[in-house]
Amino acid sequence: MPDLSTTYLGLKLKNPIIASSSTLTDNVESVKNLAKNGASAVVLRSIFEEEITMEAEHYVKEAINSGYDESLFDYFDSRVKQHNVEQYLDLLLELRRHVTIPIIGSINAVTNHEWMYFAKKMEANGADALELNLFLMPSHLNRTCEETEKIYFDIINKLTSEISIPVTLKISHYFSNLASVIKKLSETNIKGLVLFNKFFSPDFDIEEEKLISTYVLSNPQDLAMSLRWIAMMSDRVSCDLVASTGIHDGAGVIKQLLAGAKAVQVASTLYKNGPEQIGAMLRDLEEWMNRKGYKSINDFRGKLSYGKVKDPALLERVQFMKYFNL
Ligand SMILES: Cc1cc2nc3c(=O)[nH]c(=O)nc-3n(C[C@H](O)[C@H](O)[C@H](O)COP(=O)(O)O)c2cc1C
């Protein structure tokens, strides 16, 4: 039996498959079921910074009044109020009693201070780590890249000075110099980076002539973005990298480990195939390792990362004439 264990954020994981933050991780029964099916850790559904929530509530109401579809705002739980925060903290306490795998709390934030006390409370209630889902759409016309990046660094500095559990940052790929930002972020006090978050995809309903949301769940083809960046950065960063988005099967897990990921996070495949999919992915990983003669994940982790492949141009170039010559 190959050893599937790995480490992430200093936590020992029995295998590299973590259940991502989603509605599947917002109640005890579902988390127990994920753990039973082999998840090595879970990231709880995000609690949104209250300020954002208030803004979101206002924004959602305004948008709905002007004819937009409420489902567009899936990620904005406009009902989040203090009692939801308390429920969240209770959930952590409850989970501590029922599951032994690491529980990672999750906060979705965009400003610097309002929500810091949630983080402290999560730590006090037994979270093993905290994932910060931080996203600022770079759509401001008057904000420079440096100003946007500074917001990230200010939040990280403040948060990591206030809590002592490991912090990991879930980011998007919307940065003008992504490699440089990933490297700089990895050199802060965070212990991990999750590449990448997935957002709702806007679309237009051409009959109704309105904005709609499509593709809440990912597809296996969506793997390429995180695969490229994990492979590109895993040799060059000072913290753990975890892959997220588009990992649907055992092959997806193996690819991300070959790229250099410490672990992977999965959500869509669990919605599509049920939590049993974790077991199927683990069996595929085990079978592949046996076939290849690998005894542990470290035997092959990062084997196809930027620093180790013969032709890193394949990672660097997005357009190759020969591939477009169909
Ligand atoms: C229904 C649903 C709810 C989600 N809620 C959250 C959330 O609260 N916080 C968060 O960081 N990500 C959330 N996500 C994003 C997932 O954690 C994950 O990053 C994304 O779905 C991409 O991974 P996948 O391809 O495995 O689905 C949610 C995803 C789905 C499908």
The ligand as an ORCA input file, in Angstrom:
! r2SCAN-3c Opt
* xyz 0 1
  C     -22.218     25.794     -4.301
  C     -20.835     26.291     -4.046
  C     -20.581     27.074     -2.915
  C     -19.303     27.575     -2.695
  N     -19.062     28.338     -1.593
  C     -17.811     28.801     -1.364
  C     -17.513     29.546     -0.222
  O     -18.364     29.805      0.636
  N     -16.249     30.001     -0.062
  C     -15.256     29.727     -0.963
  O     -14.099     30.129     -0.751
  N     -15.502     29.008     -2.065
  C     -16.739     28.550     -2.278
  N     -16.982     27.811     -3.389
  C     -15.897     27.576     -4.350
  C     -15.232     26.217     -4.112
  O     -14.623     26.159     -2.839
  C     -14.142     25.953     -5.176
  O     -13.104     26.905     -5.034
  C     -14.687     26.039     -6.598
  O     -15.940     25.401     -6.705
  C     -13.709     25.407     -7.566
  O     -13.411     24.077     -7.225
  P     -14.121     22.833     -7.999
  O     -13.716     22.925     -9.405
  O     -13.594     21.609     -7.312
  O     -15.586     23.015     -7.810
  C     -18.254     27.286     -3.616
  C     -18.519     26.468     -4.719
  C     -19.778     25.976     -4.942
  C     -20.012     25.105     -6.142
*
